[in-house]
């Protein structure tokens, strides 16, 4: 199978929630609001959908979704942050030698057109990147559309977006790519092969560069460096233990004398000094804010003074032209008007009084602020005095302490210094070894990616050769697909089934001689839509195809049974027939496909091996409650 979902994981704040998928039929059951659909939607999100719903419970307990997938035979892990849709997606690849995931690359989801998109990465593993269809870029989302039957579209009366011609045309081309009846595909594959070989060449150059650096640096293999690191770490631990014993001995000698009390006092004073330094820094910051406010008050006062002064000064002149625009001024009607604009000056006195009042208010605030600043400056100065005093006390006590302990420390000074020197050199060597390990790990990672790229190119060459010899006839493909589609509807116990087929021109399903959305029943649309997607899945297993061999179906019982408005689809045996068909698929195609179904309950005859998750009716067991 081209894509296999292996592990779903919600990364929790306190703990994780995860479960494993299996090949063949996977059934997830439980009542409404237990998180079944959330699983599908977060799988979709991990595979590149633009966003997800605002899951309140998920947001309170989780921060990321991880999806382990096997894509074209290689195990990858996709990790995407929840609720932050524009953040890059981390992709890791499994290294079998170390049995761990290592970083492959990070990708974005905001575009499918560049090399750094998640879509390009996924398609490259399927040898379908850089394909153009209907004058648009082909994306992984176009392909995944045929593998995810959402609950919101299971009764969709516009399966391939026929009403939207550009999208419909793109969906038709994707259909053709799946069944290898897309005429331009061979040319696109050859173009991809050239591009993939160029990328392989660049990665080989990068690998050789790091390999040459390690060789010239005399760095040995990973195991040897790890062994040296272990030995050096043990040596450092031994030196630290020896140093600790020497210091403890010195302290033991000093603590037996009067030095102990003095040493404790020095420690207390040093803590006091630290506290005073923090207090002084805080006081400095506070004073800066006060000075900024004082300057603002001063600027406001100056602006008001300039305004008041300007009124008096400017009206002393008889302007011939406007001082602003230099246009001629007409003769003013009388002396009581403004000589510039000609407006009446009746309100001048009142406005001037208001300005003076505002100036008085700001001046008062400024004076009060200045008094407060003086008080705070004095407080800062007192702190400085305290710092100086405690520093002098510490210096004095240290000198006494040094003279009292000299008789105990002197014999060990040289020995302790020597140990510290050895520790420094050993730590330096350890840092060098850690750097070497990082280079070796990067080299191993690049070697893994190179091997992965070589596999891609080999698969691409094989696909090109098969494509050359492949001569799929469109009529034969549609005829076989129509037969499978009709058989599935028959197995579904579709009422009054006759003349069911897939149209050769629009690739849409017809039943009873009418297109599926003309039957007038949502129950009929639900059954036909499921049969359509399932027939594409089944037909893809028997031929060279580009389908993902994966199909996720959300709530196959929708619009059937008691929930159906149409009497002919209310028969519960129809839903049972659907489940029986799923079981039969698992029996025949368990190694070729992965069918994942979620529904509110299941019939008793469904084998327990196929039920991978079952949430309870009492609310105690569900996606969120288990985190």
SEDOBA-550289 format. One line per field, with one value per residue (C-alpha): chain; x, y, z. Coordinates in steps of 0.001 Angstrom, whole numbers, always signed. Example, Ala and Ser with C-alpha at 12.3 -4.5 7.8 and 13.67 -1.06 7.14 Angstrom:
kette: c(A A)
x: c(+12300 +13670)
y: c(-4500 -1060)
z: c(+7800 +7140)
// end
This chain:
kette: c(A A A A A A A A A A A A A A A A A A A A A A A A A A A A A A A A A A A A A A A A A A A A A A A A A A A A A A A A A A A A A A A A A A A A A A A A A A A A A A A A A A A A A A A A A A A A A A A A A A A A A A A A A A A A A A A A A A A A A A A A A A A A A A A A A A A A A A A A A A A A A A A A A A A A A A A A A A A A A A A A A A A A A A A A A A A A A A A A A A A A A A A A A A A A A A A A A A A A A A A A A A A A A A A A A A A A A A A A A A A A A A A A A A A A A A A A A A A A A A A A A A A A A A A A A A A A A A A A A A A A A A A A A A A A A A A A A A A A A A A A A A A A A A A A A A A A A A A A A A A A A A A A A A A A A A A A A A A A A A A A A A A A A A A A A A A A A A A A A A A A A A A A A A A A A A A A A A A A A A A A A A A A A A A A A A A A A A A A A A A A A A A A A A A A A A A A A A A A A A A A A A A A A A A A A A A A A A A A A A A A A A A A A A A A A A A A A A A A A A A A A A A A A A A A A A A A A A A A A A A A A A A A A A A A A A A A A A A A A A A A A A A A A A A A A A A A A A A A A A A A A A A A A A A A A A A A A A A A A A A A A A A A A A A A A A A A A A A A A A A A A A A A A A A A A A A A A A A A A A A A A A A A A A A A A A A A A A A A A A A A A A A A A A A A A A A A A A A A A A A A A A A A A A A A A A A A A A A A A A A A A A A A A A A)
x: c(+0 +1209 +230 -278 -1334 +575 +223 -1969 -737 -1939 +982 -465 +693 +737 +669 +94 -2818 -2019 -3210 -2080 -3787 -3608 -3789 -7196 -10346 -10053 -13304 -13655 -16930 -18612 -21484 -21635 -19162 -16518 -13894 -14268 -14565 -11853 -9400 -10150 -9993 -6619 -5263 -6387 -4687 -1418 -1543 -1794 -5291 -5181 -6677 -8794 -11822 -11533 -11543 -11727 -10992 -8092 -6613 -6728 -4747 -2740 -314 +504 -613 +1807 +1070 +3413 +2966 +4590 +4896 +6245 +7802 +9544 +8442 +8018 +6596 +4710 +4371 +2186 +1406 -2284 -4125 -1140 -1827 +1040 +3844 +6033 +5433 +8250 +8886 +11175 +12410 +12966 +16577 +16606 +20256 +19573 +15872 +14893 +13350 +15773 +14928 +14159 +13093 +10487 +7773 +5077 +1426 +553 +1484 +1780 +3950 +7362 +9902 +9411 +5736 +4379 +2459 +5664 +7330 +4426 +4056 +7808 +7644 +4874 +6857 +4065 +5549 +5726 +2803 +617 -3078 -5663 -3079 -2811 -319 -1266 -1164 -1307 -4637 -6092 -5055 -6101 -9592 -10236 -9156 -11232 -15013 -16053 -19351 -20171 -19808 -20928 -24312 -22802 -24728 -21648 -19046 -16342 -17347 -19026 -20750 -17346 -15817 -12115 -12177 -14270 -11785 -8914 -10712 -11283 -7567 -6738 -9100 -7171 -3832 -5089 -5937 -3006 -5155 -3754 -1972 +659 +1745 +4698 +6245 +5764 +7453 +10472 +10773 +10635 +13422 +15765 +14920 +15353 +18773 +19847 +18733 +20578 +23753 +23482 +22932 +25940 +28141 +26898 +27492 +31000 +31819 +30985 +32682 +35885 +35772 +35501 +38356 +40656 +39760 +40813 +37347 +36699 +33417 +30400 +31141 +34756 +33774 +30988 +33477 +35949 +33143 +32128 +35710 +36220 +32920 +33985 +37327 +35570 +33280 +36309 +38029 +34856 +34555 +38210 +37782 +34656 +36511 +39378 +36983 +34951 +38142 +39084 +35557 +35638 +38818 +37529 +34131 +35824 +37072 +35639 +35687 +32275 +30288 +32202 +31761 +27997 +27888 +29779 +27315 +24387 +25961 +26566 +22914 +22020 +24237 +22558 +19175 +20333 +21722 +18390 +16609 +18953 +18394 +14638 +14925 +17016 +14371 +11646 +13581 +13990 +10226 +9675 +12178 +10449 +7130 +8754 +10145 +6690 +5174 +7888 +7203 +3468 +4090 +6401 +3817 +1113 +3465 +4356 +687 -187 +2836 +2055 -1440 -50 +2946 +1341 -1493 +996 +1568 -631 -1 -249 -46 -843 +2343 +1363 +346 +1669 -1677 -2908 -5095 -8199 -8606 -9861 -13244 -12043 -9304 -11154 -10617 -7557 -5149 -4286 -7513 -10070 -12019 -13486 -11328 -14180 -13162 -9465 -9565 -11572 -9273 -6200 -7596 -8228 -4663 -3300 -5455 -4166 -601 -1188 -2532 +409 +2898 +1410 +1720 +5300 +6225 +4679 +6515 +9830 +9347 +8603 +11702 +13854 +12479 +13127 +16654 +17314 +16012 +18348 +21267 +20462 +20535 +23939 +25218 +23924 +25600 +28902 +28662 +27869 +30626 +33149 +31951 +32257 +35752 +36818 +35297 +36870 +40307 +39848 +38416 +41373 +43875 +42001 +41675 +45077 +46584 +44022 +43855 +47513 +48466 +45663 +45741 +48181 +46425 +42945 +44309 +45808 +42496 +40658 +43180 +42679 +38917 +39106 +41155 +38918 +35783 +37330 +38007 +34457 +33049 +35164 +33827 +30241 +30890 +32292 +29187 +26953 +28843 +28731 +24975 +24437 +26530 +24468 +21270 +22436 +23399 +19876 +18358 +20642 +19533 +15926 +16451 +18093 +15060 +12763 +14727 +14737 +10972 +10504 +12531 +10492 +7273 +8419 +9265 +5895 +4186 +5888 +4648 +1268 -1485 -4526 -7581 -9962 -13021 -11654 -10818 -14262 -15968 -14148 -14802 -18508 -18759 -17138 -19362 -22502 -21359 -20748 -24219 -25655 -23761 -25092 -28636 -29349 -33128 -34293 -30722 -30441 -28234 -25460 -22295 -19584 -19916 -16925 -17032 -17575 -16503 -19654 -21922 -25315 -28036 -31396 -30299 -30023 -27105 -26727 -27916 -31154 -32479 -34094 -32953 -30034 -29976 -29399 -26654 -24940 -24849 -23801 -21041 -19587 -19809 -18102 -15126 -14880 -14921 -11985 -10136 -10812 -9974 -6718 -5489 -5493 -3583 -573 -2164 -1527 -4296 -3125 -4822 -6362 -9993 -11385 -15195 -16939 -20345 -21478 -24826 -25719 -29184 -29832 -32120 -34316 -32480 -33493 -36364 -36917 -38848 -36913 -33621 -34957 -34290 -31591 -30376 -28854 -26446 -25625 -24912 -22457 -20555 -20525 -18997 -16303 -15525 -15309 -12842 -10684 -10689 -9629 -7476 -6114 -2528 -3308 -5616 -6368 -10036 -10737 -14366 -15942 -19568 -21934 -21970 -21642 -23489 -22543 -21101 -18230 -15055 -13493 -10076 -11286 -12448 -9296 -11049 -14331 -15480 -18082 -21624 -20958 -18444 -15577 -13821 -13270 -10525 -10213 -11096 -8216 -5572)
y: c(+0 +3505 +5036 +3230 +5024 +3374 +5452 +8366 +10397 +13508 +15088 +16072 +18678 +16056 +12793 +11536 +9709 +7261 +4138 +1913 +1271 -2065 -3184 -3999 -2970 -641 +189 +3017 +2993 +5131 +7520 +11112 +13652 +11141 +12305 +9865 +12481 +14551 +11718 +11816 +15601 +15703 +13027 +15286 +18212 +16282 +15522 +19156 +20598 +24343 +24216 +22258 +23064 +24895 +21804 +23340 +20106 +19230 +22722 +22442 +19194 +18895 +20964 +18828 +15888 +13219 +10778 +7909 +6765 +4295 +6060 +4117 +1595 +4096 +4994 +8722 +10733 +13961 +16377 +19472 +22036 +22401 +25748 +27496 +26777 +28745 +27024 +24626 +20872 +18662 +15421 +12726 +9521 +6249 +5117 +1341 +1283 +3439 +2429 +6090 +8830 +11461 +14829 +14697 +18307 +20955 +21929 +24556 +24044 +27484 +26573 +23492 +25197 +25264 +22636 +23293 +22331 +19236 +18415 +18366 +16062 +13586 +13559 +13159 +9856 +8772 +10066 +12503 +15865 +18682 +17213 +19829 +19175 +21477 +24289 +23934 +22312 +18826 +18545 +15770 +17206 +16433 +12806 +12513 +13685 +10170 +8638 +10619 +10417 +12974 +12808 +16235 +14976 +11361 +12492 +15177 +15677 +17149 +14383 +15762 +19442 +19319 +22643 +24305 +23677 +24406 +22143 +19529 +19445 +19077 +16247 +14486 +14749 +13339 +10452 +9821 +9938 +7359 +4935 +5874 +7123 +10651 +11229 +13682 +11564 +9827 +13148 +14502 +11413 +11831 +15481 +14392 +11875 +14599 +16781 +13930 +13070 +16712 +16721 +13438 +14954 +17992 +15794 +13622 +16745 +17835 +14358 +14194 +17619 +16565 +13197 +14929 +17334 +14440 +12606 +15656 +16319 +12801 +12014 +8310 +6448 +6931 +3960 +5021 +8606 +7408 +5158 +8035 +10281 +7681 +7301 +11058 +11561 +8986 +10788 +14122 +12557 +11162 +14563 +16257 +13749 +14267 +18039 +17770 +15691 +18191 +21085 +19186 +18510 +22189 +23140 +20507 +21981 +25509 +24603 +23272 +26766 +30223 +30725 +29100 +31950 +34574 +32642 +32493 +36232 +36929 +34804 +36684 +40032 +38944 +38000 +41382 +43081 +41171 +42286 +45918 +45808 +44577 +47291 +49949 +48798 +48901 +52385 +53534 +52292 +54039 +57321 +57070 +56800 +59772 +61877 +60947 +62133 +65346 +66085 +65512 +68034 +70550 +70069 +70545 +73812 +75080 +74312 +76256 +79209 +79284 +79228 +82132 +84132 +83408 +84877 +88195 +88343 +87399 +89921 +92823 +92618 +93589 +90769 +91415 +87724 +84647 +83518 +79909 +79699 +83160 +84015 +87684 +88580 +90708 +93852 +92933 +94378 +95821 +95697 +93182 +90440 +88247 +89913 +86549 +84654 +87415 +85434 +87246 +87354 +87442 +84093 +84933 +86088 +83054 +80599 +82336 +81971 +78270 +77796 +79634 +77517 +74324 +75604 +76281 +72728 +71087 +73310 +72233 +68560 +69158 +70809 +67941 +65446 +67245 +66973 +63270 +62788 +64454 +62035 +59038 +60259 +60475 +56932 +55803 +57538 +55810 +52467 +53367 +54190 +50842 +48989 +50748 +50005 +46312 +45997 +47427 +45036 +42067 +43134 +43500 +40163 +38426 +39675 +38327 +35062 +34688 +35103 +32659 +29945 +30354 +27732 +25174 +26080 +26627 +22932 +22245 +25340 +23853 +20479 +22018 +24257 +21236 +19356 +22373 +22560 +18885 +19386 +22316 +20353 +17293 +19399 +20995 +17538 +16473 +19493 +18557 +14992 +16282 +18410 +15339 +13340 +16034 +15887 +12091 +12085 +14599 +12434 +9369 +11354 +12466 +8889 +7802 +10552 +9635 +6023 +7199 +9386 +6501 +4326 +7103 +7350 +3565 +3454 +6357 +4610 +1455 +3458 +5105 +1736 +311 +3436 +3015 -559 +247 +734 +1322 +1750 +4280 +2280 -876 +994 +2562 -700 -2621 +185 +204 -3537 -3231 -258 -2220 -5262 -3141 -1583 -5068 -6215 -3096 -4334 -1137 -1081 -1618 -1697 -1605 -95 +1101 +2379 +5072 +7494 +7520 +11289 +12811 +9804 +10190 +7341 +6573 +4252 +3369 +5313 +8580 +10463 +9775 +13236 +12941 +10010 +12315 +10500 +11268 +7583 +6707 +9349 +8007 +4437 +5478 +7792 +5051 +2500 +4974 +5613 +1911 +857 +3200 +1681 -1913 -1348 +332 -2849 -4886 -2543 -221 +2746 +5966 +5637 +5778 +2404 +4121 +5045 +6698 +6672 +8776 +7393 +4995 +4695 +8316 +8697 +4972 +3059 +5154 +8345 +7991 +10065 +7565 +4437 +2145 +2981 +2541 -1178 -1943 -4833 -2274 -1005 -4585 -5352 -2455 -3782 -7273 -5848 -4118 -7463 -9177 -6515 -7201 -10907 -10422 -7262 -7015 -6704 -4314 -1716 +138 +863 +2979 +3425 +5367 +4971 +5183 +1481 -1694 -5038 -8021 -9988 -7508 -9348 -7806 -7866 -5132 -2823 -853 +1751 +1710 +4682 +4169 +5465 +6650 +9280 +7701 +6446 +8868 +10635 +13543 +11712 +9296 +12005)
z: c(+0 -805 +2555 +5840 +9010 +11834 +15042 +16093 +19042 +20853 +22705 +26068 +28552 +31309 +29320 +25785 +24210 +21428 +19684 +16824 +13498 +11683 +8100 +6696 +8601 +11617 +13426 +15960 +17855 +20480 +21143 +19980 +21443 +22504 +20005 +17083 +14360 +16090 +15386 +11662 +11518 +13309 +10968 +8141 +9890 +10287 +6563 +5566 +5969 +6603 +10108 +12544 +14664 +17978 +20211 +23688 +25571 +23271 +23676 +27463 +27527 +24297 +22258 +19197 +17079 +15867 +13074 +12294 +8717 +6371 +3041 +84 +2493 +4809 +8343 +9043 +11924 +11240 +14155 +13868 +16546 +17428 +17214 +15576 +11942 +10382 +12283 +10288 +10368 +11667 +9779 +11205 +9606 +11465 +11715 +12118 +13224 +16281 +16571 +16897 +14793 +13492 +11965 +8259 +7664 +8462 +5999 +5661 +4759 +3417 -156 -2327 -4936 -3235 -2272 +1450 +1525 +3237 +60 -2004 +537 +569 -3205 -3710 -1827 -4218 -7235 -8091 -7179 -9757 -11705 -13407 -13998 -15546 -15543 -11758 -9439 -8326 -4531 -1975 -845 -4295 -3935 -282 -1224 -2597 +743 +3240 +3197 +5793 +7642 +6210 +2624 +2831 +1526 -687 -3916 -5614 -5195 -7487 -7164 -10573 -9869 -9600 -13021 -12237 -9172 -10973 -13832 -11344 -9550 -12859 -13659 -10204 -10940 -14166 -12331 -9831 -12639 -14888 -17722 -17472 -20783 -19487 -16513 -18212 -19211 -15691 -14220 -16501 -15466 -11832 -12426 -13693 -10693 -8207 -9659 -9308 -5653 -5043 -6496 -4185 -1140 -2068 -2232 +1189 +2639 +1192 +2629 +6192 +5685 +4522 +7489 +9954 +8227 +8270 +11908 +12860 +14228 +14462 +14237 +16481 +18775 +19418 +20196 +22499 +24339 +24760 +25947 +28533 +29796 +29949 +31787 +34385 +34795 +35289 +37903 +39741 +39718 +40953 +43783 +44722 +44640 +46757 +49380 +49546 +49992 +52570 +54512 +54469 +55493 +58215 +59623 +59497 +60896 +64027 +64822 +65380 +61613 +61247 +62764 +60850 +57590 +58147 +58803 +55579 +53653 +55201 +54326 +50751 +50433 +51905 +49328 +46495 +47757 +47990 +44447 +43133 +45135 +43745 +40153 +40657 +42142 +39142 +36743 +38733 +38675 +34905 +34525 +36837 +34878 +31621 +33069 +34319 +30846 +29371 +31769 +30837 +27097 +27635 +29543 +26803 +24118 +26009 +26592 +22882 +21947 +24281 +23123 +19469 +19695 +20905 +18566 +15298 +15577 +15738 +12014 +9078 +6608 +2867 +2067 +4187 +6009 +5381 +1696 +495 -1134 -1014 +1961 +1584 +3710 +7184 +8147 +11470 +14071 +16204 +13643 +13184 +10766 +9162 +8682 +9305 +11918 +14906 +18018 +20517 +21997 +22202 +25805 +26909 +25091 +26511 +30031 +29442 +28255 +31294 +33586 +31949 +32296 +36016 +36503 +34698 +36525 +39844 +38869 +37725 +41045 +43011 +40812 +41377 +45141 +44780 +42596 +45266 +47848 +45581 +44780 +48507 +48889 +46102 +47808 +51097 +49290 +47820 +51305 +52580 +49689 +50381 +54082 +53674 +51013 +53459 +56166 +53784 +52744 +56379 +57401 +54382 +55359 +58902 +57515 +55166 +57986 +60213 +57530 +55931 +58209 +56998 +53309 +52452 +52318 +49841 +47589 +45096 +45065 +44543 +41765 +40025 +40211 +38784 +35935 +35110 +35259 +32827 +30309 +30612 +30136 +27052 +25577 +26441 +24570 +21544 +21672 +21882 +18787 +17039 +17980 +16533 +13229 +13194 +13905 +11102 +8766 +9701 +9169 +5725 +4883 +5838 +3658 +774 +1005 +1124 -1951 -3848 -3090 -4382 -7622 -8071 -7520 -9915 -12627 -12083 -12286 -15534 -17095 -16069 -17333 -20714 -21044 -19531 -22005 -19844 -21955 -20453 -21490 -19861 -16634 -16372 -17335 -14590 -12106 -13022 -12445 -9002 -8160 -9099 -7087 -3983 -4206 -4583 -1472 +296 -414 -2337 -2912 -6509 -7829 -11593 -14271 -11939 -13612 -13660 -16542 -18913 -19467 -16021 -13865 -11747 -10574 -12090 -10736 -12287 -15345 -13392 -11906 -8174 -7078 -9042 -7011 -4452 -1299 +1024 +1975 -1680 -1998 +1141 -178 -3682 -2387 -177 -2995 -5354 -3041 -2151 -5801 -6508 -3519 -4615 -8276 -7290 -5599 -8812 -11129 -11171 -9478 -7593 -5023 -1390 -738 +2289 +2895 +6018 +6311 +8951 +10026 +7258 +9047 +8259 +6615 +7014 +9342 +11628 +10662 +7005 +5686 +2883 +3852 +1511 +3313 +6842 +6799 +9407 +7255 +4844 +7525 +8524 +4878 +4742 +7773 +6257 +3098 +5163 +6804 +3414 +2214 +5268 +4480 +863 +915 +4472 +3180 +313 +1868 +5074 +5729 +8821 +9870 +12732 +13746 +16704 +17453 +15382 +14967 +17095 +14173 +13655 +14777 +17886 +16220 +13891 +16722 +17540 +19762 +21622 +23686 +26389 +26830 +30400 +29261 +31208 +28114 +25243 +23360 +25811 +29023 +28402 +28185)
// end
